[in-house]
Amino acid sequence: MPERDPGPSVKDKELYEELRDEGNSKEKSARIANAAAARGRSDVGKKGGESGSYDDWTVDDLRKRAAELDIEGRSEMKKDELIEALRSH
């Protein structure tokens, strides 16, 4: 299978390919690969978030976040579907 060319905006093409092979979206793979190139691969996962678990969010808050990320079908999704869509984005 020929190697995919993610374009010039992706800084760590090897990591991008690994992430795509795992099933991640193009956007997510590029975001992670570029962060790894800027800060180093070992530092990318250390940042951590402050928003808490999506399980603790209300459906309205989940839908607002899904809207910010332009996730299609969010208005019809149940809470567990919203959480899955947000986590896999």
PyMOL commands that set and color helices and strands:
alter all, ss='L'
color gray80, all
select helices_A, chain A and resi 13-21+26-39+41-44+54-56+59-68+74-76+79-88
alter helices_A, ss='H'
color red, helices_A
deselect
rebuild
show_as cartoon
